[in-house]
Amino acid sequence: MTETQTVYTAVGRRKTSSARVRLTPGGSGKITINDREFEDYCYSEMMQRGVARPLDITETKADFDVFIRVEGGGPTGQTGAMAHGIARALQKFNPELRPVLKKAGLITRDPRMKERKKSGQPGARKRFQFSKR
């Protein structure tokens, strides 16, 4: 018989980005994003710190292997979505980590999104120039 291993999954979102996260306990701390290495996908130090922040705060970086599928948006939105997903998966793993993650602002989904363009106008808030005559 094969040995079954518990995997904790969660979805994180930010702006138009969506990240599906799988945490495998007993791992070596390896993070894989879209089948690429962590340092290869997260090319800047800011992105790397943003993604690993939930693991650093809870001091569980070496305890899990993290596999992430992320799509949509840009680098900043994807970083936020990945951090949100990891935080939610960690919360499933151990509910006692919730206060620490909540205090750091990682559990709450950031609702800020781009406002849609309205019809008859050039943008979301911008209006065509008014001409009295």
N, C-alpha and C positions, 0 to 999 in steps of 0.2 A: 504494500500500500504506500501511496505517496503521502508525505507529511504536508498537512495544510498549514499555511501561514496566514495570519491575519494581516490584511492590508487596509489602511484607513484612507478613504477617498473623500474629496471635497471639491467644490467649485468656488473659485474666486473671481470677482468681477471688478473692473474699474474703467470708467468711461465706456468705450466700445470694445474693450478687451475682455476675453474670457479665458480662464486658465483652469484646466482639470488637473488636480494634484493627487498623486498616490504616494502615501508614506508606508514604507516597509520597515518594521522594527527589526533590530538586530543587524542593521547594515553597517557600512563603513563610513557613512557620511557623504556618499557620492550623490551629486545632483546632476540629473540629466534633463535637458529642456529640448523638446522637439527632436529627440534622437541625436542631440549634439552635446558636447561637453559644456559644463557650466561656464568656464572661462571663455570658451569660444562664442557662446550665445550672448552672454552678458559682457560686452566688450569694454565697459567702463567700470571703474571702481565704485561709482555711485550706484549703478545697477546691481552689482554684486552684493554690496552692503544692503540694499533695499530688499532683494530677494531672500537673503539669508537672515534678515533681521528677526523674524519670529523664532528661528532656531537658536540664534545668539541670545535673545532675551530669556528664553526658557532653558538655555544651556543644554540643549539636546542635539547639537549639530552632528556629533559622532554616533548617535544612536540610531539614525534612520538613513535609508537610501530613499531619495526623493526623485520621482519621475513626474515630469510636468509636460502637458500639452497646452500650448497657448496659441491663441489666434486673435486677430483683429487689433485695431488701434496701432499706436506707436510704442516706442521704447518705454516711455514713462508710464503709460497706461498698462502695458504688459507687466512691468515691474510691480506695480501696485496690485494687479490681479493675481500674480504669482504669490506675493506676500500674503494677500487676503486668503487665498486657497490653502497655503501652508498653515496659517494660523487656525483656520477652521478644522483642518485635518488633525492638528495637534490637540485641539479642544475635544475632538472625538476620541482620541487616544487616551487623554487624561483630562477629565472635566475640572480638576483642581488647577490647571494651568490657565483657565479662563480669566480670573482677575488680573493676572500679570499681562496677558495679551490684550485685555480690554483697556487697561490703564495706558498701554502703549498705543492704543487706537488702531489695532490690527483686526479686531473682530467686526467693527462697524463697516458696512459697505458704504463707500463714498458716493453719494447720489449725484454729484456734479457731472453733468453731461452737456454736450454742445446743444444749444437751443436751435430748434428747427427754423428754417427760412419760411416766412409767411408769404402767401400769394399776393401779388400786386405790389410788392416791395422788394428792394434790392438785397435785403439780408434779414437776419433775425430781428434786430431792433432798428436798423437804419431805415430811414424813410427817404423817398424821393424829394428833391428840393422843392420847396413851396414857392410858387410865383403868384403874386397878387394880381399882376396884370400881364 
